[in-house]
Amino acid sequence: MRKVKPARKLGRTAAHRKATLDNLSTQLLLYKRIQTTEAKAKETRKVIEKIITKARKGTVHAQREIFKSIRDKEAIKMLFEEIVSKIGDRNGGYTRIIKLAPRFGDAAKMAVIELVDYADAPLKQASSGKQDRAKRVKGSKKTEAKAAASAAGE
């Protein structure tokens, strides 16, 4: 007998989980790439793949079915006009998940989920906090060394 592997609960109630995944899907359609936790990215992938497959049909019924979860007219318009035309004959695999370094505050596994055909822009890595702090602190050794080097260069 086939056993269905349960979906991730993401520490939320059913309604909150559905709303979270719907919001992540909407943002992915609008921005083509979002950064989130790895677990949310993997669950969002399941939702968005089904939505894009329905959208490829291009019928009014498909639009109404998708509008049940994606409640943003701009995202729906972009999905049916731009995304579906760019996907073309691709049979699934519309998204890509790229794993990132853990989040600084709670060490959660982070990932970027993006639409495959929109991967033109390079992924911008977050800079480490130590460098930023060294720039902010007045009188730090790094700041003084850079100022001296730039003065010597001029």
Order of alpha helices (4+ residues) and beta strands (2+ residues): alpha-beta-alpha-alpha-alpha-alpha-beta-beta-alpha-alpha
